[in-house]
Amino acid sequence: MAQIVANSIMLSVLFVLFALGLSLIFGIMRVINFAHGEVYMLGAYGAWLFTHILNMNFFLGMVLSMVAVGLLWVILERFILKPFRGNLLPAAIVTLGLMWFFQATMLVTAGAQDKSIAFPSSLQGIVSLAGATLSQERIVTIVIGVILTVALLLFLSKTKAGRAMRAATQNPDAARLMGVNIDGVSSLAIGIGCALAAAGGVLAGGLFFINPYIGSPQLLMGFVIIIIGGLGSIPGTIIAAFIVGFINSITTSYLGSNYATMLVFLAAIVVLLMRPKGLLGIEEM
């Protein structure tokens, strides 16, 4: 059980990094980004490029990948997504198109075969803790995920830009009337959200493998998480990510991955029946 709990925490942290971006983007732009799984995938491939092709340090490659992916999506938001803010169906079609574009691009340029991102050799040992055995890579993944999540929460609560983002999430029209630059806040939200998803892709790539299709299952779990937590709610997203992570890990350990997916969706149905807005939602479904 200690091993399962440790694995659940690691998986939950990866879910948090991914789903926070979805929640931020929806909360401010009222856009559901179907290409968010490809953000995760691009982050992993970016780190693979920096570390395996350019021989950079893993952590430097991770930071550069986060910055590159975040800036890419700021540009896409400004020139492609901006006209579709608040229009769910047109935005869904556009982001679906971006999803297929990036997936096809990586298939052509990198191929369909699996690749891996190696953590530094100094972090490839095993640690025993409270009855659980964890690789140092998984411990580093948990630590980095927690640091990035806490940094986001501090940014949202302690900085002027973060408070503007929170105001825009709660009521975009009122925030605009109070002088909040919605264009700037939207660019900042998509940049930060996509950088976090890219970080999740890099960390997952260091633990498992990467290919052009890794974003799709992650996107499915991300949607379930933000629905359970409540669309646009950052605390709700974090809580829901841990709920989904523990259900997934525990069920997979005892019954298999097919049952894990079934129970995750069952949990989403139960939550929506009891709370249609999700656990801490700010918007009706």
C-alpha positions in Angstrom: 0.0 0.0 0.0 2.9 2.4 0.7 4.2 1.7 -2.7 0.8 2.4 -4.3 0.4 5.7 -2.4 3.8 6.8 -3.5 3.0 6.0 -7.1 -0.3 7.7 -6.8 1.3 10.9 -5.6 3.7 10.9 -8.5 0.9 10.3 -11.0 -1.3 13.0 -9.4 1.5 15.6 -9.6 1.8 14.9 -13.4 -2.0 15.3 -13.7 -1.9 18.6 -11.7 0.7 20.1 -14.0 -1.3 19.1 -17.1 -4.8 20.0 -15.9 -3.8 23.4 -14.4 -3.2 24.7 -17.9 -6.6 23.5 -19.1 -8.2 25.2 -16.1 -6.4 28.5 -16.5 -7.1 28.7 -20.2 -10.8 27.9 -19.8 -11.2 30.2 -16.7 -9.9 33.3 -18.5 -10.5 32.7 -22.2 -13.6 30.4 -22.0 -11.9 28.1 -24.5 -11.5 24.4 -24.1 -8.1 23.6 -25.7 -8.4 20.3 -27.4 -4.7 20.7 -28.5 -3.5 20.8 -24.9 -2.4 17.1 -25.1 -0.1 18.2 -27.9 1.3 20.9 -25.6 2.3 18.1 -23.3 3.8 16.1 -26.3 5.6 19.1 -27.6 7.2 19.8 -24.2 8.5 16.2 -24.2 9.9 16.4 -27.7 11.4 19.8 -27.0 13.4 18.4 -24.0 14.4 15.4 -26.2 15.7 17.8 -28.8 17.7 19.8 -26.3 19.1 16.9 -24.3 19.6 14.2 -26.9 20.3 16.2 -30.1 22.0 19.3 -28.6 23.5 17.4 -25.5 22.2 19.9 -22.9 21.7 19.2 -19.3 18.2 17.6 -18.5 17.0 20.5 -16.3 18.3 23.2 -18.7 16.5 21.3 -21.5 13.3 21.2 -19.5 13.4 25.0 -18.8 14.1 25.8 -22.4 11.3 23.5 -23.6 8.8 25.1 -21.2 9.8 28.6 -22.4 9.7 27.6 -26.1 6.3 25.9 -25.8 4.8 28.7 -23.7 6.0 31.4 -26.2 4.7 29.3 -29.1 1.2 29.2 -27.6 1.3 32.9 -26.7 1.8 33.6 -30.4 -0.9 31.1 -31.4 -3.3 32.7 -28.9 -2.7 36.2 -30.2 -3.0 35.4 -33.9 -5.4 32.3 -34.0 -7.3 31.8 -30.8 -8.0 35.4 -29.8 -11.1 35.9 -32.1 -12.7 32.7 -30.6 -12.6 33.6 -26.9 -15.9 32.7 -25.3 -17.1 30.8 -28.4 -16.8 27.2 -27.4 -17.8 25.4 -30.6 -15.6 27.5 -33.0 -12.7 27.4 -30.6 -13.1 23.6 -30.2 -12.9 23.2 -34.0 -9.8 25.4 -34.2 -8.0 23.6 -31.4 -8.9 20.2 -32.8 -7.2 21.4 -36.1 -4.1 22.5 -34.1 -4.1 19.1 -32.4 -4.0 17.2 -35.7 -1.5 19.6 -37.1 1.1 19.2 -34.3 0.5 15.5 -34.2 1.1 15.1 -37.9 4.1 17.4 -37.8 5.8 15.3 -35.1 5.0 12.1 -37.0 6.7 13.5 -40.1 9.7 15.1 -38.4 10.4 12.7 -35.5 8.7 9.4 -36.6 6.3 7.2 -34.7 8.8 5.2 -32.8 9.1 5.6 -29.0 11.8 7.8 -27.6 13.0 8.5 -24.1 14.4 11.4 -22.1 17.1 10.4 -19.7 17.4 12.0 -16.3 21.0 12.8 -15.2 22.9 9.7 -14.3 23.4 11.0 -10.7 19.6 10.7 -10.3 19.2 7.0 -11.4 19.3 5.3 -8.0 16.6 3.7 -5.8 15.4 5.1 -2.5 13.4 3.2 0.2 11.0 5.4 2.2 8.3 4.3 4.6 7.9 0.9 3.1 7.9 2.2 -0.5 10.7 1.9 -3.1 11.0 4.8 -5.4 13.5 5.7 -8.1 15.2 9.0 -7.6 13.7 10.2 -10.9 10.2 9.8 -9.4 11.2 11.7 -6.3 12.6 14.5 -8.4 9.4 14.5 -10.5 7.3 14.9 -7.4 9.5 17.7 -6.0 9.5 19.6 -9.3 5.8 19.2 -9.7 5.1 20.5 -6.1 7.5 23.4 -6.6 5.8 24.5 -9.9 2.4 24.2 -8.4 3.2 26.2 -5.3 4.9 28.8 -7.5 1.7 29.1 -9.5 -0.4 29.5 -6.4 1.9 32.1 -5.0 1.9 34.0 -8.3 -1.9 34.0 -8.4 -2.3 35.2 -4.9 0.7 37.5 -4.3 1.3 39.4 -7.6 -0.7 42.0 -9.4 -0.7 40.0 -12.6 -1.9 36.9 -10.7 -4.7 38.8 -9.0 -5.7 40.2 -12.4 -5.9 36.6 -13.7 -8.0 35.6 -10.8 -10.4 38.5 -11.4 -10.6 37.7 -15.1 -11.4 34.1 -14.2 -14.2 35.0 -11.8 -15.9 37.7 -14.0 -14.1 38.7 -17.2 -16.6 41.6 -18.0 -16.2 43.1 -14.5 -12.5 42.7 -14.6 -12.4 44.5 -18.0 -14.4 47.4 -16.5 -12.0 47.7 -13.6 -9.1 48.2 -16.0 -7.8 44.6 -16.4 -6.1 44.1 -19.8 -7.9 40.9 -20.9 -5.6 40.5 -23.9 -2.5 40.6 -21.8 -4.0 38.3 -19.1 -5.1 35.8 -21.7 -1.6 35.7 -23.2 -0.1 35.2 -19.8 -2.6 32.5 -18.8 -2.0 30.4 -22.0 1.8 30.9 -21.7 1.9 29.8 -18.1 -0.6 27.0 -18.6 1.2 25.6 -21.6 4.6 25.9 -19.9 3.3 23.8 -17.0 1.8 21.1 -19.4 5.2 21.1 -21.2 6.9 20.5 -17.9 4.6 17.6 -17.2 5.5 16.1 -20.6 9.2 16.4 -19.9 9.0 14.7 -16.6 6.7 12.0 -17.9 9.1 11.5 -20.8 11.9 11.0 -18.3 10.0 8.3 -16.5 8.3 6.5 -19.4 8.5 7.2 -23.2 7.4 9.7 -25.7 5.8 9.5 -29.2 3.4 11.7 -31.2 0.4 10.1 -29.5 1.1 10.5 -25.8 -1.1 13.7 -25.6 -4.4 12.0 -26.3 -4.8 9.9 -23.2 -3.5 12.7 -21.1 -6.0 15.1 -22.6 -8.9 12.7 -21.7 -7.8 12.6 -18.1 -7.3 16.3 -18.0 -10.9 16.9 -19.1 -12.2 14.5 -16.4 -10.1 16.4 -13.8 -11.3 19.9 -14.6 -14.9 18.6 -14.8 -14.6 17.0 -11.4 -12.8 20.0 -9.9 -15.0 22.6 -11.5 -14.3 24.4 -14.8 -11.9 27.3 -14.1 -11.2 26.5 -10.5 -7.5 26.1 -9.7 -8.0 24.6 -6.1 -10.7 22.3 -7.5 -8.3 21.2 -10.3 -5.6 20.3 -7.8 -8.0 18.3 -5.6 -9.5 16.5 -8.6 -6.1 15.7 -10.0 -5.2 13.8 -6.7 -8.6 12.1 -6.7 -8.1 10.9 -10.3 -4.4 10.0 -9.6 -5.2 7.8 -6.6 -8.2 6.1 -8.3 -6.1 5.4 -11.4 -3.1 4.1 -9.5 -4.9 2.0 -6.9 -7.3 0.5 -9.4 -4.6 -0.3 -11.9 -2.5 -2.0 -9.2 -5.4 -4.4 -8.3 -7.7 -4.6 -11.3 -6.0 -3.3 -14.3 -6.0 -0.1 -16.4 -9.4 -0.7 -18.1 -11.1 -0.8 -14.7 -9.1 2.3 -13.7 -10.5 4.3 -16.6 -14.0 3.1 -15.9 -13.9 4.1 -12.2 -12.4 7.5 -13.0 -15.4 8.3 -15.3 -17.8 6.8 -12.7 -16.3 9.2 -10.1 -16.9 12.1 -12.6 -20.5 11.1 -13.1 -21.1 10.8 -9.3 -19.6 14.3 -8.7 -21.7 15.9 -11.4 -24.9 14.3 -10.1 -24.2 15.7 -6.6 -22.6 19.0 -7.7 -23.3 20.0 -11.4 -20.6 22.7 -11.2 -18.0 20.3 -10.0 -16.3 20.3 -6.6 -15.4 24.0 -6.6 -16.7 25.1 -10.0 -17.4 28.7 -11.1 -19.3 27.9 -14.2 -22.2 25.7 -15.1 -21.5 22.8 -17.5 
